[in-house]
Amino acid sequence: MWQPRNSFRLSILVIVGGVGLTALLLFWKTRPSPAAAAYNRGKTLEAVHLIGDAQATYHQAIQLDPRFAPPYRALAELAAANSDFAPSIGYWKAYLARAPKAQHAWCQLAYAELMAGLEVPALHDAERELQQDPNCGRAHLIAGVLYARKSEPRQALEHLAPAAQAYPDNPRVQLVYGRVLALSGEYDRAEPVFQGIISKDKAHAEPYYWLGYIYARRPSTPQNIQQAQKHFLAALELLPEYPEANFELGHLYFGRGKVKEALPFVEKAVANQKHYPAALYLLAQTYEALGRKSEAARTQERFRRESQLAAREKALLRLYAVDPNNLETALALGQQELALEKPESALLFLRDAAQRAPADERIQMALKRAQQLLAPAQPAMQAADPSQAPSSASLPRELTTAGGASSP
């Protein structure tokens, strides 16, 4: 016959067993990962700059426990620091699959995607970071640059204003912000941005150019004309071949009837920037005003050809903005940029197309051509992190080509 005492003992055993099982499960969930020790060794190796050994140790940590997230982030950061953005993207995605709410990881993925030319996912992931942290300066910067490239200045400035506040001493960020303000006609807001850059570093031409650009577009008073001329000359003293500054100064002189003074600047603008329709048009006008009819006619013909190329580029950019997933548009844009001898821009669109059709021979041929054009012209396309602050002269093209045009 079952006794109450036996029932009591069974209850105790059940309770003890349940507590033990709970403790075991808790220990199992909270125990240190077997990969943690390897990860920590990797961080130590990285700290003493044994990067290859650190990478091998991080991979060992992943083999020990593929679910352990930190080694993926460490590998992503090392790849990005070496400008190996394709593997960096892969590691960031693996890390975020395991730690989707990690602090400042989505913006790091967006940065790697931006530098790899993958603009659509870069914007998406920058905005995802901002959902988690609305004050992330890096995410605001990436989103601002990409909206500017899409010719959406209002959205661009909504992001670039907080980015400029987040990086007050970074000339790159300030330059991008000031330029979009200037191109948007926000001259009174843009001027102090460029003045601020110059107050900290007077060695670079671009802030002077943009100040000249601002004064040249204000009411045509003697003071504004004098200030525009002063700043364009300052830019050219630092960088004599600067095409836009030469064009703007030539345009300023031509508009005041100083045709002979305008000519050398306009000729230099055309000589130092291929595919410059505005400068070709002004040069044709200048030759005409000086009575050099045959040169004016030849230059006018060049202007017509370049205008057709520019019009096609603009039409394709509009199509791409409406439907960025259209493979044929991305390919056509890449080919158009190659025709305009803009290999950096071509790579942005061609890499985007290659993501969706890696076996397409047309895309691969265009990619090869872009890389061939880029290699001798830009050996230092070593794009730095936007949170760092080297001089404005070394700004990476990906962060400074906001909107795609600094010419009038």
C-alpha positions as CSV (number, residue, x, y, z in Angstrom):
1,M,0.0,0.0,0.0
2,W,1.3,3.4,-1.0
3,Q,2.3,5.5,2.0
4,P,2.1,9.3,2.4
5,R,5.8,9.2,3.4
6,N,6.8,7.7,0.1
7,S,4.7,10.3,-1.8
8,F,6.5,13.0,0.1
9,R,9.9,11.5,-0.8
10,L,8.9,11.4,-4.4
11,S,7.8,15.0,-4.4
12,I,11.2,16.0,-2.9
13,L,13.0,14.0,-5.6
14,V,11.0,15.7,-8.3
15,I,11.6,19.1,-6.9
16,V,15.4,18.5,-6.5
17,G,15.6,17.0,-10.0
18,G,13.7,20.0,-11.5
19,V,16.0,22.5,-9.7
20,G,19.0,20.5,-10.9
21,L,17.8,20.4,-14.5
22,T,17.1,24.2,-14.4
23,A,20.6,24.8,-13.0
24,L,22.1,22.7,-15.7
25,L,20.2,24.5,-18.5
26,L,21.1,27.9,-17.0
27,F,24.8,26.8,-16.9
28,W,24.6,25.6,-20.4
29,K,23.2,28.9,-21.7
30,T,25.5,31.1,-19.7
31,R,28.7,29.1,-19.8
32,P,31.6,30.9,-21.6
33,S,31.8,29.9,-25.3
34,P,34.7,27.6,-26.1
35,A,35.6,30.2,-28.7
36,A,36.0,33.1,-26.2
37,A,39.5,32.2,-25.2
38,A,40.6,32.0,-28.9
39,Y,38.9,35.3,-29.6
40,N,40.7,37.0,-26.7
41,R,44.0,35.6,-27.9
42,G,43.2,37.1,-31.3
43,K,42.5,40.5,-29.8
44,T,45.9,40.3,-28.0
45,L,47.7,39.5,-31.3
46,E,45.9,42.3,-33.1
47,A,46.9,44.8,-30.4
48,V,50.6,44.0,-31.0
49,H,50.0,44.3,-34.8
50,L,50.4,40.6,-35.6
51,I,47.4,40.8,-38.0
52,G,47.9,37.5,-39.8
53,D,48.1,35.6,-36.6
54,A,45.1,37.5,-35.2
55,Q,43.0,36.6,-38.3
56,A,44.0,32.9,-38.0
57,T,43.0,32.9,-34.4
58,Y,39.7,34.5,-35.1
59,H,39.0,31.8,-37.7
60,Q,40.0,29.2,-35.1
61,A,37.4,30.7,-32.7
62,I,34.7,30.4,-35.4
63,Q,35.6,26.8,-35.9
64,L,35.3,26.2,-32.2
65,D,31.8,27.8,-32.0
66,P,30.3,29.1,-35.2
67,R,27.5,30.8,-33.2
68,F,29.9,33.0,-31.2
69,A,29.5,36.5,-32.8
70,P,32.6,38.6,-31.8
71,P,35.2,36.9,-34.1
72,Y,33.1,37.8,-37.2
73,R,33.1,41.5,-36.2
74,A,36.8,41.4,-35.6
75,L,37.4,39.9,-39.1
76,A,35.0,42.5,-40.6
77,E,36.9,45.4,-39.1
78,L,40.3,44.0,-40.1
79,A,39.1,43.5,-43.7
80,A,37.7,47.0,-43.9
81,A,40.9,48.5,-42.4
82,N,42.7,46.8,-45.3
83,S,40.2,48.1,-47.9
84,D,39.0,44.6,-48.6
85,F,35.4,45.6,-48.6
86,A,33.9,42.5,-50.2
87,P,35.0,40.1,-47.4
88,S,34.3,42.8,-44.9
89,I,30.6,42.8,-46.0
90,G,30.5,39.0,-45.7
91,Y,31.8,39.1,-42.1
92,W,29.5,42.0,-41.1
93,K,26.5,40.0,-42.4
94,A,27.6,36.9,-40.5
95,Y,28.1,39.0,-37.3
96,L,24.7,40.7,-37.6
97,A,23.0,37.3,-38.2
98,R,24.2,36.5,-34.7
99,A,23.9,39.9,-33.1
100,P,21.3,41.9,-35.1
101,K,21.0,44.6,-32.4
102,A,24.7,45.2,-32.0
103,Q,25.8,48.8,-31.5
104,H,27.1,50.5,-34.7
105,A,27.3,47.4,-36.8
106,W,24.7,48.2,-39.4
107,C,26.4,51.5,-40.1
108,Q,29.7,49.6,-40.5
109,L,28.1,47.2,-43.0
110,A,26.7,50.2,-44.8
111,Y,30.1,51.8,-45.0
112,A,31.7,48.7,-46.5
113,E,28.8,48.4,-49.0
114,L,29.2,52.1,-49.9
115,M,33.0,51.6,-50.5
116,A,32.3,48.5,-52.6
117,G,29.9,50.5,-54.8
118,L,26.7,48.8,-53.5
119,E,24.7,52.0,-53.0
120,V,21.2,50.5,-52.6
121,P,22.0,48.1,-49.7
122,A,24.3,50.8,-48.2
123,L,21.4,53.2,-47.9
124,H,19.1,50.5,-46.6
125,D,21.6,49.5,-43.9
126,A,22.5,53.1,-42.9
127,E,18.8,53.7,-42.3
128,R,18.4,50.5,-40.3
129,E,21.2,51.8,-38.1
130,L,19.4,55.0,-37.6
131,Q,16.3,53.1,-36.5
132,Q,18.4,51.7,-33.6
133,D,20.5,54.9,-33.0
134,P,19.0,58.1,-34.5
135,N,22.2,59.9,-33.6
136,C,24.7,57.7,-35.4
137,G,26.9,60.2,-37.3
138,R,28.4,57.6,-39.6
139,A,24.9,56.4,-40.7
140,H,23.8,60.0,-41.3
141,L,26.9,60.7,-43.4
142,I,26.4,57.7,-45.6
143,A,22.7,58.3,-46.1
144,G,23.3,62.0,-46.8
145,V,25.9,61.3,-49.4
146,L,23.7,58.7,-51.1
147,Y,20.7,61.0,-51.2
148,A,22.8,63.7,-52.6
149,R,23.9,61.3,-55.4
150,K,20.3,60.6,-56.1
151,S,19.7,64.4,-56.5
152,E,17.5,64.5,-53.5
153,P,19.0,67.5,-51.6
154,R,16.3,67.9,-49.0
155,Q,16.8,64.3,-47.7
156,A,20.6,64.7,-48.1
157,L,20.7,67.8,-45.9
158,E,18.5,66.2,-43.3
159,H,21.2,63.6,-42.8
160,L,24.3,65.8,-43.5
161,A,23.4,68.4,-40.9
162,P,23.6,65.9,-38.0
163,A,26.7,64.3,-39.6
164,A,28.4,67.7,-39.7
165,Q,27.6,68.1,-36.0
166,A,28.9,64.6,-35.2
167,Y,32.2,65.3,-37.0
168,P,32.9,69.0,-36.4
169,D,36.6,68.7,-36.9
170,N,36.5,66.3,-39.9
171,P,37.2,68.3,-43.1
172,R,35.7,65.6,-45.3
173,V,32.4,65.7,-43.7
174,Q,32.3,69.5,-43.5
175,L,33.2,69.7,-47.2
176,V,30.5,67.3,-48.3
177,Y,27.9,69.2,-46.2
178,G,29.0,72.6,-47.4
179,R,29.0,71.5,-51.0
180,V,25.5,70.1,-50.9
181,L,24.4,73.3,-49.2
182,A,26.0,75.4,-52.0
183,L,24.6,73.3,-54.8
184,S,21.2,73.6,-53.2
185,G,21.5,77.4,-53.2
186,E,21.8,77.6,-49.4
187,Y,24.7,80.1,-49.7
188,D,24.3,81.8,-46.3
189,R,24.5,78.4,-44.6
190,A,27.3,77.1,-46.8
191,E,29.7,80.0,-46.4
192,P,30.5,79.5,-42.7
193,V,31.1,75.8,-43.3
194,F,33.9,76.5,-45.8
195,Q,35.2,79.4,-43.7
196,G,35.4,76.9,-40.8
197,I,37.5,74.5,-42.9
198,I,39.9,77.2,-44.0
199,S,40.3,78.5,-40.5
200,K,41.8,75.1,-39.5
201,D,43.7,74.3,-42.7
202,K,44.5,76.7,-45.4
203,A,46.4,74.3,-47.6
204,H,43.7,72.9,-49.8
205,A,42.0,74.5,-52.8
206,E,38.4,73.1,-52.7
207,P,37.0,75.3,-49.8
208,Y,38.3,78.4,-51.6
209,Y,36.7,77.3,-54.8
210,W,33.3,76.8,-53.1
211,L,33.5,80.2,-51.5
212,G,34.2,81.7,-54.9
213,Y,31.2,79.7,-56.3
214,I,29.0,81.2,-53.6
215,Y,30.0,84.8,-54.1
216,A,29.8,84.4,-57.9
217,R,26.1,83.5,-57.5
218,R,25.1,86.3,-55.1
219,P,23.9,89.6,-56.5
220,S,26.5,91.1,-58.9
221,T,27.8,93.8,-56.6
222,P,31.4,95.0,-56.9
223,Q,32.1,93.5,-53.4
224,N,30.7,90.1,-54.3
225,I,32.6,90.0,-57.7
226,Q,35.8,91.0,-55.9
227,Q,35.3,88.2,-53.3
228,A,34.6,85.6,-55.9
229,Q,37.7,86.6,-57.9
230,K,39.8,86.5,-54.7
231,H,38.7,83.0,-53.7
232,F,39.0,81.5,-57.2
233,L,42.6,82.9,-57.4
234,A,43.3,81.5,-54.0
235,A,42.1,78.1,-55.2
236,L,44.2,78.3,-58.3
237,E,47.3,79.4,-56.4
238,L,47.1,76.1,-54.5
239,L,46.0,74.0,-57.5
240,P,46.7,75.7,-60.8
241,E,45.1,73.0,-63.0
242,Y,41.8,73.0,-61.0
243,P,39.3,72.8,-63.9
244,E,36.2,74.2,-62.2
245,A,38.1,77.1,-60.6
246,N,39.6,78.0,-64.0
247,F,36.1,77.8,-65.6
248,E,34.5,79.9,-62.9
249,L,37.2,82.6,-63.1
250,G,37.0,82.7,-66.9
251,H,33.2,82.9,-66.7
252,L,33.5,85.8,-64.2
253,Y,35.9,87.7,-66.5
254,F,33.9,87.0,-69.6
255,G,30.7,88.3,-68.0
256,R,32.5,91.6,-67.2
257,G,33.7,92.0,-70.7
258,K,37.3,91.0,-70.0
259,V,37.4,88.5,-72.8
260,K,41.2,88.4,-73.3
261,E,41.7,87.8,-69.5
262,A,39.1,85.1,-69.6
263,L,40.6,83.1,-72.5
264,P,43.6,81.4,-70.7
265,F,41.5,80.3,-67.8
266,V,38.7,78.8,-70.0
267,E,41.3,77.0,-72.2
268,K,42.9,75.5,-69.1
269,A,39.5,74.3,-67.8
270,V,38.9,72.5,-71.1
271,A,42.5,71.1,-71.3
272,N,42.4,69.7,-67.8
273,Q,38.9,68.2,-67.7
274,K,37.6,66.1,-70.6
275,H,33.9,66.1,-71.2
276,Y,33.2,69.5,-69.8
277,P,30.3,70.9,-71.9
278,A,29.9,74.2,-69.9
279,A,33.6,75.1,-70.4
280,L,33.4,74.2,-74.1
281,Y,30.4,76.4,-74.6
282,L,32.2,79.3,-72.9
283,L,35.4,78.7,-74.9
284,A,33.4,78.8,-78.2
285,Q,31.8,82.1,-77.1
286,T,35.2,83.5,-76.1
287,Y,36.8,82.5,-79.5
288,E,33.8,84.1,-81.2
289,A,34.1,87.3,-79.2
290,L,37.8,87.5,-80.2
291,G,37.1,87.0,-83.9
292,R,38.7,83.5,-84.0
293,K,35.9,82.0,-86.1
294,S,37.3,78.7,-87.1
295,E,38.3,77.8,-83.6
296,A,34.9,78.9,-82.4
297,A,33.2,76.5,-84.9
298,R,35.4,73.5,-84.0
299,T,34.8,74.1,-80.3
300,Q,31.0,74.5,-80.8
301,E,31.0,71.1,-82.5
302,R,32.8,69.5,-79.6
303,F,30.3,71.2,-77.3
304,R,27.4,69.6,-79.2
305,R,28.9,66.1,-78.9
306,E,29.6,66.5,-75.2
307,S,26.2,67.8,-74.6
308,Q,24.6,64.7,-76.1
309,L,26.8,62.5,-73.9
310,A,25.8,64.5,-70.8
311,A,22.1,64.4,-71.7
312,R,22.2,60.7,-72.1
313,E,24.0,60.4,-68.7
314,K,21.4,62.5,-67.0
315,A,18.5,60.5,-68.6
316,L,20.0,57.2,-67.4
317,L,20.6,58.6,-63.9
318,R,16.9,59.5,-63.7
319,L,15.9,56.0,-64.8
320,Y,18.3,54.5,-62.2
321,A,16.8,56.7,-59.5
322,V,13.3,55.5,-60.3
323,D,14.3,51.8,-60.6
324,P,17.7,51.0,-59.1
325,N,17.1,47.3,-59.5
326,N,16.9,47.5,-63.3
327,L,20.0,45.5,-64.6
328,E,20.0,47.0,-68.1
329,T,19.9,50.6,-66.7
330,A,22.8,49.9,-64.3
331,L,24.8,48.4,-67.1
332,A,24.0,51.2,-69.5
333,L,25.0,53.8,-66.9
334,G,28.3,52.0,-66.3
335,Q,29.0,52.0,-70.0
336,Q,28.0,55.6,-70.3
337,E,30.4,56.6,-67.4
338,L,33.2,54.7,-69.3
339,A,32.4,56.7,-72.4
340,L,32.8,59.8,-70.3
341,E,36.1,58.5,-68.9
342,K,34.7,58.3,-65.3
343,P,35.9,54.8,-64.2
344,E,35.2,55.4,-60.5
345,S,31.5,56.2,-61.3
346,A,31.4,53.3,-63.8
347,L,32.5,50.9,-61.1
348,L,29.7,51.9,-58.8
349,F,27.0,51.0,-61.3
350,L,28.8,48.0,-62.8
351,R,29.4,46.4,-59.4
352,D,25.7,46.9,-58.6
353,A,24.8,45.1,-61.8
354,A,27.3,42.3,-61.2
355,Q,25.7,41.6,-57.8
356,R,22.6,40.6,-59.7
357,A,24.1,39.0,-62.8
358,P,27.6,37.9,-62.0
359,A,27.8,35.7,-65.1
360,D,26.8,38.4,-67.6
361,E,29.8,38.8,-70.0
362,R,28.8,42.4,-70.9
363,I,29.1,43.4,-67.2
364,Q,32.4,41.5,-66.7
365,M,33.9,43.1,-69.8
366,A,32.8,46.6,-68.7
367,L,34.2,45.9,-65.2
368,K,37.5,44.9,-66.6
369,R,37.7,48.1,-68.7
370,A,36.8,50.3,-65.7
371,Q,39.5,48.7,-63.6
372,Q,42.1,49.1,-66.4
373,L,41.2,52.8,-66.7
374,L,41.3,53.3,-63.0
375,A,44.6,51.5,-62.2
376,P,47.1,54.0,-63.7
377,A,45.0,57.0,-62.8
378,Q,44.3,56.4,-59.2
379,P,46.8,54.1,-57.4
380,A,45.7,55.5,-54.1
381,M,42.0,54.8,-54.1
382,Q,42.6,53.7,-50.5
383,A,39.3,54.9,-49.1
384,A,39.6,55.9,-45.5
385,D,37.0,55.6,-42.8
386,P,34.8,58.7,-42.6
387,S,35.2,58.9,-38.9
388,Q,38.9,59.6,-39.3
389,A,40.1,63.0,-40.3
390,P,43.1,63.3,-42.7
391,S,43.4,66.4,-44.8
392,S,40.7,67.3,-47.2
393,A,43.1,66.7,-50.1
394,S,42.9,62.9,-49.6
395,L,39.1,62.6,-49.5
396,P,37.8,59.4,-51.0
397,R,35.8,59.8,-54.1
398,E,32.9,57.8,-52.6
399,L,32.4,60.4,-49.9
400,T,33.1,63.6,-51.8
401,T,31.1,63.0,-55.0
402,A,27.9,64.0,-53.4
403,G,25.5,64.6,-56.2
404,G,28.0,63.9,-58.9
405,A,28.8,67.5,-60.0
406,S,30.8,70.3,-58.8
407,S,30.8,72.0,-62.1
408,P,28.2,74.6,-63.0
